[in-house]
Amino acid sequence: MSQLPALLALTLILAGAFFFTVGTLGLIRFPDLRSRLHALTKADNLGLGLVLAGVALLLGSWTGAAVLALAWVLALAAASISAHVLGGLDAAEPSRERQDDPRTRPTRGSQDSPETPS
């Protein structure tokens, strides 16, 4: 039974590493800033929480677990604030990336495109 906490901690750490990897792939793959921020803030915060939970389990100390939980809460707050600021800056400034993106252009027949006479 002494192997169970170590196995559970290893599982939590590996799951956290998986979420870190998925967040990084989202950062590389997604086309615009807001999608990238979403991938980073969601996946990386969950990954960090899982890794810190695994480390806290390995430490076996309530004090160490409390310090790691505080570090996770501070990282959550920092990620939320920075994503909010970057998203606000992106929304306030028209970027070339959004103008060139074919997914954001009006399609033929939409309300934003000018009507062509038939």
C-alpha positions in Angstrom: 0.0 0.0 0.0 3.0 2.4 0.3 3.3 2.4 -3.5 -0.2 3.8 -4.0 0.6 7.4 -3.2 3.6 7.4 -5.4 1.7 5.8 -8.2 -1.1 8.4 -7.8 1.4 11.2 -7.7 3.1 9.9 -10.9 -0.3 9.7 -12.6 -1.2 13.3 -11.6 2.2 14.6 -12.8 1.9 12.8 -16.2 -1.6 14.1 -16.7 -0.4 17.6 -15.9 2.5 17.2 -18.4 -0.1 16.0 -21.0 -2.2 19.2 -20.5 1.0 21.3 -20.8 1.7 19.6 -24.1 -1.8 20.1 -25.4 -1.7 23.8 -24.4 1.6 24.3 -26.2 0.2 22.6 -29.3 -2.8 24.9 -29.1 -0.4 27.9 -28.9 1.4 26.7 -32.1 -1.6 25.6 -34.1 -4.4 28.1 -33.4 -4.6 31.0 -35.8 -5.5 34.1 -33.7 -4.4 35.5 -30.4 -7.7 34.8 -28.5 -7.7 31.1 -29.4 -4.0 30.9 -28.4 -4.8 32.6 -25.1 -7.7 30.2 -24.5 -5.5 27.2 -25.1 -2.8 28.5 -22.8 -4.9 29.7 -19.9 -7.2 26.6 -19.8 -4.8 23.8 -20.5 -1.7 25.2 -18.7 -3.6 26.1 -15.6 -5.1 22.7 -15.3 -1.7 21.1 -16.1 0.0 23.2 -13.4 -2.7 22.2 -10.9 -2.3 18.5 -11.6 1.5 18.7 -11.5 1.4 20.6 -8.2 -1.1 18.1 -6.7 1.2 15.3 -7.6 4.2 17.0 -6.1 2.2 17.8 -2.9 1.2 14.2 -2.6 4.9 13.2 -2.9 5.9 15.8 -0.3 3.4 14.3 2.2 3.3 17.6 4.1 0.2 19.7 4.7 2.4 22.8 4.8 4.1 22.0 1.5 0.7 21.3 0.0 -0.7 24.7 1.2 2.3 26.5 -0.3 1.9 24.7 -3.6 -1.9 25.5 -3.6 -1.1 29.1 -3.0 1.4 29.1 -5.8 -1.3 27.6 -8.1 -3.9 30.2 -7.1 -1.4 33.0 -7.8 -0.6 31.5 -11.2 -4.3 31.3 -12.0 -4.7 35.0 -11.1 -1.7 36.0 -13.1 -2.8 34.0 -16.2 -6.3 35.4 -16.0 -5.2 39.0 -15.7 -2.5 38.7 -18.5 -5.0 37.0 -20.8 -7.6 39.7 -20.2 -5.1 42.5 -20.9 -3.8 40.9 -24.0 -7.3 40.1 -25.3 -8.3 43.7 -24.6 -5.3 45.0 -26.5 -6.1 42.7 -29.4 -9.7 43.8 -29.5 -8.8 47.5 -29.4 -6.4 47.4 -32.3 -7.3 46.1 -35.7 -4.6 43.7 -36.7 -3.4 42.7 -40.2 -3.7 39.1 -39.1 -7.4 39.4 -38.6 -7.9 41.3 -41.8 -6.1 38.7 -43.9 -7.8 35.8 -42.3 -10.3 34.3 -44.8 -12.5 33.1 -41.9 -13.1 36.7 -40.8 -14.0 38.1 -44.2 -17.6 38.4 -45.1 -18.9 35.7 -47.4 -20.9 36.2 -50.5 -24.5 36.8 -49.7 -23.9 37.8 -46.0 -25.2 41.1 -44.7 -21.8 42.7 -44.5 -20.9 42.2 -48.2 -22.2 44.7 -50.7 -25.1 43.5 -52.9 -24.2 43.0 -56.6 -27.0 43.8 -59.1 -28.2 40.8 -61.1 
